[in-house]
Amino acid sequence: MPHRVTFIPGDGTGPEIAEATRRVLEATGVEFEWDFQEAGIDVFEREGTPLPERTLESIRRNKVAIKGPTTTPVGSGHRSINVALRQAFDLYACIRPCKAYEGVRTRFPETDIVIVRENTEDLYAGIEFERTSDECARLRRFLADELGARVREDAGISIKPISVFGSQRIVEAAFRYAEENGRRKVTAAHKANIMKFTDGLFLEVARQVAERHPSIEFEDRIIDNLCNQLVTRPEEYDVIVLPNLYGDIVSDLGAGMIGGLGLAPGANIGDGYAIFEATHGSAPKYKGLNKVNPTALMLSGVLMLRYLGEMEAADRLERAIAEVIRKGEKVTYDLKPTRDDPTAVGTSEFADAVIEELAAIAPSG
């Protein structure tokens, strides 16, 4: 039976890298039935919504989606489509592998870490109060009168909820990932020395969950110390689980360590639903130029194959991508020694090279 998957090309350069990804996924020999849907600024301009109900309904039916990047306007316009999808399907676990491939320019060639980021709580829950609002004024008075907190009258306020429930399921997801993928250690990152009732709760729960997984080593790190150590001895880290805001920051740090966001895949997973996407933006200035690197979305496709149980195909596709990058001949401009290298190929030609490598890798068994 083919896998029925919602396919969202996105906007900007999204459709180009999505098409390249579709081609290499089909070249693995795995059968897909694509359910093509829209999201992004293009459909927003036509219909007044960046995320039509028909797209949401498609994901409800199919349970699995792969998505190209979409544009989030700065300062005005619609809110993040990615955040909306995470909220709509309770995609509480953001999985971001950060693995350095031979052939990529990086100061950290030994990097092979996985960021497991909580996706629904923390400061990203969106509980904010504009400084000029009556609600914010009442909250400032409450904080001053009831708690003795010193809050300036011109301050906006955000609230940081971290729950036992949310912490348990994301730490469990990190240990489950470690067990299923042959990983040796989980590190919980926090700032519990300062935020004792939020990050302190996260750390307390992480320690409790770790006791249920004795085969996996566990440790914790204060978040600023973790960032320091990631760029001094990254080989000591494996799976890192973090609350939402820290996870967002550290996952981009990890991407920088392996050569940039163009090489960083992403999966957003909940109980029964999963959406796979590149972690970078839509780069609209390159739209239609057949220029950008599709590796991040292709590797997100590798994560999707593994989620669907197609392990052998996932391994072959990752090997093919890695081999193209290692050879360095048919790669996009950002993977060349200099960005003006005239031998750089386009998005589509990179996909051609991956498909050629796939054909040379015999399926196991």
N, C-alpha and C positions, 0 to 999 in steps of 0.2 A: 504494500500500500504506500502511495506517495505521502510525504509529509505536507499537510496543508498549512501554509505559513502566510501571515499578513506581511506584505512587502510595501514599505513606505519609502519612496525614493528621497523625499525631503526637498529642499530648495537650494539655491546657489549652486555649488558644485556637487551637491548631494546626488542628483540623478546620474551624474557621470561615474562617481565611485560606486554607487549602488548597482549600476549596470555591470561594471567590471566585477563586482562581488557576485552578482547573480550568475555570471558566466563561469567563474571558477567554482562556485558551489555545484553547479550542474555538471561541470567537468569531473567531479569526484565520482560520478556514477550514481550518487544518491538521487532518488526521485523526489521532486517537489511539485506541489500544486500551488502556485503563487496566487495570492489574493491581493491584487494591486490596489492601494488606497492612497489618499492624499493627506498631507499635513504640511504646514509651513506658511511662509509669507505669501506665496502665490495664491493658494486657496483662500487665505485671509483677505486678500485684495478683491477676490471675486465674490466671496460669500459672507465676509464679515466675521469669520471664525477661522482660527488656524488649525483647529482640530475638530473636523466635522463628526457628527454623531455616527455616520456610516463607518468611519474609521474605527471609532471605539467599538461599535457593534462587531466589526470584522475581528478585532482582537478578542472580544468575548467569545466568538464562535471558535476561533482557531487556537486560542491559548498561547500562541507563539508568534512573535513578530520580529522582523529585522528592519532597521530604520536608518536611512541616511541622515546626515546633519540637517538641522533646520535653523533658521535665523530667529534670534530673539532681539527685538528692537531695544536700543539703549534709551532709557529715560521716559519712553512713552510707548503706546501700542500694546500688543498682546503680551501676556506673561509667558514664561518658558513652557514650551510644549513638553519638554522632558519632565519637568516637575509635574505638570498636569497628568501625564501618563502614569508616573509613579504613584500619584495620589489616587487616580481612578482605579488602578488595579492592585493597590497596596504592595507595590514592588519594593519591599523593605530592604533588600540586599543588593547593593551595587558591587559587582565583582570586577576589579580592574587588575589583570595581570600586567606586570611591568618586567619584561624579559629582554635583555640585550642580545641582539643577533649579530653574528659575525659579519663584518662588512659595514656596519653602521659606525659613524664617528661618535665616540662617547668616551668620557673619562672614567666610566664605570662599567667596563665590559663584563664584570662578574655578576652584575645585577640580575636577579631572578626572584622577584618578590610578588606577592599577590595582596592587593589592598581590598579589604572587605569593609565597605562603608555602610553604616546605617543610613537609610534613605528617607525616613518619615518624621523624625523627631528633631530635637536640638533647636538651634536658632533658625534653621531652615524650615521649621514648621509654619512660619509665616504669621506668628502672633506678634504683630507690631502695632505701635500706636504713634501716629504722627504728632510731632511736638505741639502743634497748634490745636489739636483736637480736644474736645471736652473730656473724652475718655482718658487721654493721656494726662490731662490736668488732675482728674480724680485719682488716677493711679499714683501720680507723683505725691499727692497729698497723703494717700494711704501709706505709701512707703516712708514718708517723713513722720507722720503722726503715730503709726502703729509699729513701725520697725526701727525708727530712728535713723533711717538711711538718708544720706546726703545726696539729693538729686537736684541738679540745677533746673530752674524753671524753663529754660530753653532746650531741655533734653527730650529727644525722642526715646522710646523705650521698646525693646524687644524682650520677649520672654523665652526662656530656654527650658522646654520640658524634656526630661529624660525619665523613662519609666522602667520598672522592673520587666514588664512584658516586652517592650521594645528592645531592651538590652539583652534579655535572655535569647530572643530569637535571632538577633544578629550574631551574638557570640556562638550560639549553636551552629549557625550557618558557616561561620569561620572554621569551627572544628570539623564540621561535616565535610567542607571543602578539603581540608587538610587530610582527612582520612581517606576520602575518595580519590585523591590525586597524589598520594604518596608523599605528602609533605610531612616535615618533622616537628615543626614548632609553630605556635600561635603567640603573637605578641599583642597585648591590649594596650592601646595608647589613650592617655587621659591627661587631665590637669587636676587630679583629685587633691593635690596639696593646697589648691586655692579654692576650687569649686567643690566643696566637700559634699553637698547634698544632691548634686547632679552628676558630675564626673565621679564623685565618690561612690554614688549608687552604681554607676556603670562598672567601676572597678570591682566593687563588692560582688555584683552579679557575675562578672567575668570569672572571678576566682571560684565561685560556686559552680559555674558551668564546667570549668576546667577540671574539677574533681570528678566529673562524670566521664572524662575522656583521658584516662591515665596513660594511654599509649602515645599521646601527643604532648610534647614538652610545652610548658606555658611560662610566660613571663609578662611583666608589664613595664611600660616606660612612660615617663612624663613626656608630653608631646614635644616640647622644645628640645629635650634631650634626644628624643627619637630622631628629629630632623637633623640634629648635629651628627648623630651616629650613622644615619643613612648615607651621608656624603663622606664619611671617614672610614667606615667599615661595613658597607652594605652586605657583604657576604654573611654577616651574622644574622640576617633577617630572612624570614620565609613568608609566613602569612601574618598580616597585620590587620587587626580589627579595630575600628575607630567609630566614635560618634560622627554625626553627619558633617559638621563644619570641618573638623580636623581631617576627616576622610576626603573631603573635596580638595583640600589644600595638599595633603600628602600624596594623593593620587596624581596630581599634576607634577609634584616634585619627582615622583617615581617615573613619570613619563619623560621628564627632562633628563633623568639619569640614563635613559635608554635611547635617547636620540630625538625625542620630541613627541608631540601628540599624534603625529602622523603614523606612529608605530604602536599606539596604545589602544587596545580593544576594550570594550565594555559590555557588561551584561547587567540588566536590572531584573531581579528575580523575586517572585513572591510565592505564595502557596497556590499553585495552579496556573500562574501566568508568568511569561518571561519575554522581555524585549531586549534585543541585542542591537548595539549601536556603536558607531565611532565616537570617541570622546572629544573630538575637536569640533570646531565650528564649521559653518557652511562656506566660508571664504568667497563671498559673492563676487569679488573683483576678478576671480579666476573662472567665473561661470562660462561654460561653453568653450574653454580654451584647451581642453584635453591635456591638462598640465599637472593636476594635483595627485598626490600619493594616495592610492586606495588601500594601503596595507592595514590601517586601523580597522576599517570595516571588514576587510577580508578576514582578519584575525578574529573579529567579532563573529563572523560566520563560522570560524573554527569552534568558538565557544558554543555557538548554537548547535553545531553538529554533535558536540559532546552532550549537550543537554538533551538532544533527541535520541541519544544512545548510539549514534553513528561514530563510534570511537576510531575505527580503522580509517574511515574517510577523513576524520578530523586530523589524525596524525599525518596522513599523507599530504593533506592540504598545507598544514603547518610546515612540513618538511619542504614542500615545493616553494612556498613563500620564502623560507629561510635560505634556500639554495639560490634563488634569484637575487636576493639581497647580498649573499656571500660573493657571488660572481661579480656583481656590481656593473654588469654591462648594460642590461636592459632595465634600468631603474630610473625613476623620476628625478628631477633636478635636485630635490632636497637630500637625496641619498648619494649624490655624486660628491667627489672631493671638494669641488667648488660649485656654487649654485648657478654659475654661468657656463657650465660644461656643455659643449655643443652635442655631446653624445647622449645626453639625457633623452629618455623616451617619454611618451605621454601616458595618461591613465589607461587607455585602452591597450596600448602596446605592453605595458607592465602586466596586464591581465593575460595577454597572449603568452608572455614569457612564463607566467605561473602555470598556465594550462599546458605548455610544452613540457615543463618539468614534471607536472602531474602524470603526463603520459609515459614518462620514463621511470616512474616509481610503480613497480608492480604491486597490486593489492596483496596483502598477506593472506595466507590460507587459501 
